[in-house]
Amino acid sequence: MDKYQKSHKDKLFKSRPFDPYATPLRPGGSARCPQCGAVYHDGEWHLHGANGLAPVESTVCPACRRMEDRAAAGQVRVSGRFLTVHEQEIRQLMQRVEQQERQTHVLERLIAIDSKDDALLVTTTGTHLANRIGHELQAAYDGACSYRYSDSERYLSVDWHRD
């Protein structure tokens, strides 16, 4: 087996990472999350249900389950002297990004924004939101930003720093 065949074999038989919050508890038909009102239809969660859709099940969506368990899929750590002067602006930017992201990815939400050791630690229910917050911080305030995915690519850690 040459190098080319081995690389394709590794790609063919690579198992999909298991996400306990996405895979189980999928409703069979339509459902509505009793906590946030998101609607599950045609295999996806949506912010607003289709007209005439009568949800038959009440199922807690993966984002609400992650928030209850405080099981983050993304983390953004903001640090540096810049933070002490502009903390309120940075918090508002994060909340604005969450509202924008929720329009297209209903399961992407902020779990918490905590102050720890001269830094802000933000946890999110998905990797898209953590990624987007990192990019928005970089675009708005410059600084140094790094992105680290876990081996399973189900967790993203973003570090943003500016002095």
C-alpha positions in Angstrom: 0.0 0.0 0.0 1.5 3.3 -1.0 1.2 6.6 0.8 -1.7 7.8 -1.4 -3.8 4.7 -0.7 -3.1 4.9 3.0 -4.3 8.5 3.2 -7.5 7.7 1.4 -8.1 4.6 3.6 -7.7 6.7 6.7 -10.3 9.2 5.4 -12.7 6.5 4.3 -12.9 4.6 7.6 -12.7 7.6 10.0 -15.6 7.5 12.3 -17.7 10.5 13.0 -17.1 12.1 16.4 -19.9 11.3 18.9 -21.7 14.3 20.3 -24.0 13.3 23.1 -26.0 16.5 22.8 -26.8 16.2 19.1 -27.4 12.5 18.5 -29.8 11.2 21.1 -33.3 12.4 21.8 -34.0 13.4 18.2 -37.8 13.5 17.8 -39.3 11.5 15.0 -41.6 14.1 13.5 -42.0 17.7 14.6 -41.4 19.1 18.1 -41.1 22.3 20.0 -38.6 23.1 22.8 -40.6 24.1 25.9 -37.8 26.3 27.2 -36.8 28.4 24.2 -39.6 27.8 21.6 -37.3 26.4 18.9 -39.1 24.1 16.5 -37.7 20.8 15.2 -38.9 20.0 11.7 -37.4 18.1 8.7 -34.4 17.1 10.7 -33.3 20.6 11.8 -34.0 23.0 14.6 -35.5 26.4 13.5 -36.3 29.6 15.3 -39.8 29.9 13.9 -42.0 27.0 12.9 -43.6 26.6 9.4 -47.2 27.9 9.1 -49.7 25.2 9.8 -47.2 23.0 11.6 -48.6 21.4 14.7 -45.8 20.2 17.0 -46.6 16.7 18.3 -43.8 16.4 20.8 -42.3 18.6 23.5 -38.5 18.0 23.5 -35.8 20.1 25.0 -33.4 21.2 22.3 -29.7 20.4 22.4 -28.8 24.0 23.2 -31.1 24.2 26.2 -29.7 20.8 27.4 -26.2 22.1 27.1 -27.1 25.3 29.0 -28.7 23.2 31.8 -25.7 21.0 32.1 -23.3 23.9 31.5 -21.6 21.7 28.9 -19.8 24.1 26.6 -18.9 23.3 23.0 -16.9 26.5 22.7 -14.9 28.8 24.9 -13.6 32.3 24.4 -11.0 33.7 26.7 -10.4 37.5 26.5 -7.4 39.0 28.3 -5.1 41.9 28.4 -5.0 45.5 29.7 -7.4 46.5 26.9 -10.1 44.4 28.6 -10.0 46.5 31.9 -10.9 49.7 30.0 -13.3 48.2 27.4 -15.0 45.3 29.2 -18.6 46.6 28.8 -18.1 47.2 25.1 -16.7 43.7 24.6 -19.6 42.2 26.5 -22.1 44.1 24.3 -20.2 42.9 21.2 -20.5 39.3 22.3 -24.2 39.6 23.0 -24.8 41.3 19.7 -22.9 38.6 17.9 -25.0 35.9 19.7 -28.2 37.6 18.5 -27.0 37.7 14.9 -25.8 34.1 15.0 -29.0 32.9 16.4 -30.9 34.1 13.3 -29.1 31.4 11.2 -27.9 28.9 13.8 -30.7 28.6 16.4 -28.7 26.2 18.6 -25.7 28.7 19.0 -26.1 30.5 22.3 -24.0 32.0 25.1 -24.0 29.9 28.2 -22.1 32.4 30.4 -19.8 35.3 30.5 -17.6 35.1 33.6 -14.8 37.3 34.9 -11.9 35.2 36.2 -8.3 36.3 37.0 -8.3 39.5 35.0 -9.9 37.8 32.0 -13.4 37.2 30.6 -14.3 33.5 30.1 -17.2 33.0 27.7 -18.8 29.6 27.2 -21.0 28.8 24.2 -23.3 26.0 23.2 -21.6 25.6 19.8 -18.4 26.1 18.0 -19.8 28.5 15.4 -20.5 31.2 18.0 -17.1 30.9 19.7 -15.4 31.1 16.3 -17.6 34.1 15.3 -16.9 36.0 18.5 -13.2 35.5 18.0 -13.4 36.9 14.5 -15.5 39.8 15.6 -13.1 40.7 18.4 -10.2 40.6 16.0 -12.0 42.8 13.4 -13.3 45.3 15.9 -10.3 45.7 18.3 -7.3 44.0 16.6 -5.2 42.1 19.1 -3.9 38.5 19.0 -6.3 35.7 18.5 -5.7 31.9 18.4 -8.1 29.0 17.7 -7.7 25.4 19.0 -10.1 22.6 18.1 -10.2 19.4 20.1 -9.2 16.2 18.4 -12.9 15.4 17.8 -13.6 18.9 16.5 -16.6 19.1 18.8 -14.9 21.8 21.1 -13.3 25.1 20.2 -11.1 27.2 22.4 -10.4 30.7 21.3 -7.9 33.0 23.1 -8.0 36.7 22.3 -5.4 39.1 23.9 -4.6 42.8 23.6 -2.5 45.0 25.9 
